[in-house]
Amino acid sequence: MAGKWLDVALTQLGKSYHSSGAFVAFVMNTSKIETNAQNSQWSPTLNDLVQEVPDLKKIENARPGDLLFWGKLSHPYSVGIYIGGSHFISVTEKDAVVKVQVLNDNWCPEFVGSVF
């Protein structure tokens, strides 16, 4: 299941989104990943995305396909999709374009959400 999700995410490289939440919601909805919430579509709002993920855990336990969240559980400010090997795909803060990025100590996510 994560493979299809990641394939959809990778087809978005170089495209612009108004937010990281909008990008992740597009990938989730296009991949037909079921949400934990009562509605049938994933929300682009980060606070809603956190509520829609059934399994939250620490970054050390991230697996490819997991959602990486930056910020507090009650107020996340960015989200990306972990692709493995310390890499993730998300909308860049600087230019709002989908790119593969590298996790580092200066900008490491606070928690991870898994839907698998």
Phi, psi and chi 1 to 4 in degrees:
 res  aa     phi    psi   chi1   chi2   chi3   chi4
   1 MET       -  -43.6 -179.9   83.0   78.5      -
   2 ALA   -61.4  -32.9      -      -      -      -
   3 GLY   -59.0  -45.6      -      -      -      -
   4 LYS   -64.8  -42.3 -179.3  178.2 -172.9 -136.3
   5 TRP   -59.7  -47.3 -175.6    6.0      -      -
   6 LEU   -66.2  -36.3  -67.6  175.5      -      -
   7 ASP   -61.0  -43.4  -71.3  -15.8      -      -
   8 VAL   -62.7  -44.0  169.7      -      -      -
   9 ALA   -60.0  -43.8      -      -      -      -
  10 LEU   -67.2  -26.8  -69.0  169.6      -      -
  11 THR   -69.0  -13.1   66.0      -      -      -
  12 GLN   -93.6   -0.7  -60.8  -54.8  -63.3      -
  13 LEU   -53.4  131.9  -73.7  171.9      -      -
  14 GLY    87.1   -9.3      -      -      -      -
  15 LYS   -87.2  154.7  -64.9 -177.1 -179.6  176.7
  16 SER   -97.4  141.5  -65.5      -      -      -
  17 TYR  -135.6  148.6  -76.9   83.6      -      -
  18 HIS   -73.3  -14.8   71.2  -86.8      -      -
  19 SER  -160.2  161.8   70.5      -      -      -
  20 SER   -65.9  -34.3   59.8      -      -      -
  21 GLY   -64.3  -38.9      -      -      -      -
  22 ALA   -64.0  -41.0      -      -      -      -
  23 PHE   -62.2  -50.8  161.7   66.7      -      -
  24 VAL   -63.9  -42.2  168.7      -      -      -
  25 ALA   -61.0  -40.5      -      -      -      -
  26 PHE   -59.7  -47.1  171.1   82.6      -      -
  27 VAL   -62.4  -46.6  171.2      -      -      -
  28 MET   -63.0  -45.9  -56.6  -69.5  -85.5      -
  29 ASN   -69.2  -39.4  -68.5  -35.6      -      -
  30 THR   -65.9  -36.6  -59.3      -      -      -
  31 SER   -81.3   -5.2  -59.1      -      -      -
  32 LYS    61.0   36.6  -50.5 -119.8 -173.7  -82.6
  33 ILE   -76.9  128.5  -56.2  -64.0      -      -
  34 GLU   -71.5  141.9  -69.3 -175.2   23.5      -
  35 THR   -92.1  153.7  173.1      -      -      -
  36 ASN   -78.8  -14.9 -166.2   40.1      -      -
  37 ALA   -84.1  175.1      -      -      -      -
  38 GLN   -75.9  -25.4  -67.0  178.6   -1.9      -
  39 ASN   -80.4  163.5   57.8   -4.3      -      -
  40 SER   -93.8   -7.0   60.7      -      -      -
  41 GLN  -116.5  144.4  -67.0  -74.7  -49.6      -
  42 TRP   -74.8  140.2  -71.7   82.1      -      -
  43 SER   -88.1  144.7  170.9      -      -      -
  44 PRO   -79.2   -7.7   25.5  -31.1      -      -
  45 THR   -79.6  125.3  -54.5      -      -      -
  46 LEU   -60.4  -40.8  -67.5  177.0      -      -
  47 ASN   -61.0  -37.2  -74.8  -23.0      -      -
  48 ASP   -71.2  -40.5  -68.3  -16.9      -      -
  49 LEU   -56.5  -43.3  -89.4  174.5      -      -
  50 VAL   -59.2  -41.8  169.1      -      -      -
  51 GLN   -69.5  -25.6  -59.9  -57.6  -46.8      -
  52 GLU   -83.2  -12.5  -66.8  166.4  -11.6      -
  53 VAL   -88.2  124.7  174.7      -      -      -
  54 PRO   -76.0  -21.3   25.1  -31.3      -      -
  55 ASP  -134.7  109.1 -178.3   28.0      -      -
  56 LEU  -102.7  140.8  -62.8  174.4      -      -
  57 LYS  -152.2  179.6   55.2 -167.9  174.4 -174.3
  58 LYS   -79.2  155.1  -66.3 -179.1  179.5 -177.4
  59 ILE   -58.5  -31.6 -176.3   64.7      -      -
  60 GLU   -62.0  -21.0  -63.5   82.9   26.6      -
  61 ASN  -100.8   13.7  -60.5  -40.3      -      -
  62 ALA   -66.6  140.6      -      -      -      -
  63 ARG  -124.6  155.7  -63.1  175.9  -51.4 -175.8
  64 PRO   -52.8  133.9  -29.3   37.9      -      -
  65 GLY    98.5  -14.2      -      -      -      -
  66 ASP   -72.7  152.7  -74.8  -11.6      -      -
  67 LEU   -88.8  131.1  -59.9 -178.4      -      -
  68 LEU  -100.8  128.8  -53.6  176.6      -      -
  69 PHE  -117.0  135.7  -72.5   94.3      -      -
  70 TRP  -105.8  139.6  -74.7  -98.6      -      -
  71 GLY   106.1 -175.9      -      -      -      -
  72 LYS   -80.6  155.4  -63.7  178.7 -178.4  177.3
  73 LEU   -54.6  -38.1 -173.3   60.7      -      -
  74 SER   -83.4  -10.6   61.7      -      -      -
  75 HIS  -155.1   70.3 -170.9   67.4      -      -
  76 PRO   -72.6  151.1   25.0  -30.4      -      -
  77 TYR  -121.2   -6.8   62.6   86.5      -      -
  78 SER  -158.1  155.8 -170.3      -      -      -
  79 VAL  -145.5  147.0   62.2      -      -      -
  80 GLY  -144.7  174.9      -      -      -      -
  81 ILE  -113.6  122.0  -58.8  171.3      -      -
  82 TYR   -72.2  130.7 -172.3   58.0      -      -
  83 ILE  -113.1   -0.2   57.2  177.1      -      -
  84 GLY   102.5  164.3      -      -      -      -
  85 GLY    57.2   36.9      -      -      -      -
  86 SER    65.6   21.4  -63.4      -      -      -
  87 HIS  -115.7  148.7  -70.0   81.3      -      -
  88 PHE  -144.1  162.3   67.9  100.4      -      -
  89 ILE  -118.3  131.8 -175.4  169.7      -      -
  90 SER  -165.2  174.7 -174.3      -      -      -
  91 VAL   -80.0  129.3  172.6      -      -      -
  92 THR   -72.9  145.1   59.0      -      -      -
  93 GLU   -65.5  -34.1  -62.8  -69.8  -43.7      -
  94 LYS   -71.0  -49.3 -179.0  179.7  176.3 -176.7
  95 ASP  -126.1    7.5   56.5   10.5      -      -
  96 ALA    58.8   33.9      -      -      -      -
  97 VAL  -113.4  141.1  172.4      -      -      -
  98 VAL   -71.9  124.3  176.9      -      -      -
  99 LYS  -143.4  155.9  -65.6 -179.2 -178.9  175.0
 100 VAL   -80.7  130.4  172.7      -      -      -
 101 GLN  -127.5  166.8  -57.9  173.4   59.9      -
 102 VAL  -111.4  132.3  179.1      -      -      -
 103 LEU   -67.9  140.8  -67.3  172.5      -      -
 104 ASN  -147.0  168.7   63.2   56.8      -      -
 105 ASP   -64.3  -25.8  -66.9  -24.8      -      -
 106 ASN   -77.9  -22.6  -64.8  -31.3      -      -
 107 TRP  -145.3   71.0 -157.2   58.0      -      -
 108 CYS  -103.8  138.2 -169.9      -      -      -
 109 PRO   -64.4  152.8    8.6  -10.9      -      -
 110 GLU   -86.5  -29.5  -81.5   74.6   21.6      -
 111 PHE  -156.9  167.8   58.7   98.3      -      -
 112 VAL  -126.7  144.5  173.5      -      -      -
 113 GLY  -119.2  132.2      -      -      -      -
 114 SER  -116.2  136.5  179.7      -      -      -
 115 VAL  -110.4    3.0  -63.2      -      -      -
 116 PHE  -108.8      -  -55.4  110.0      -      -
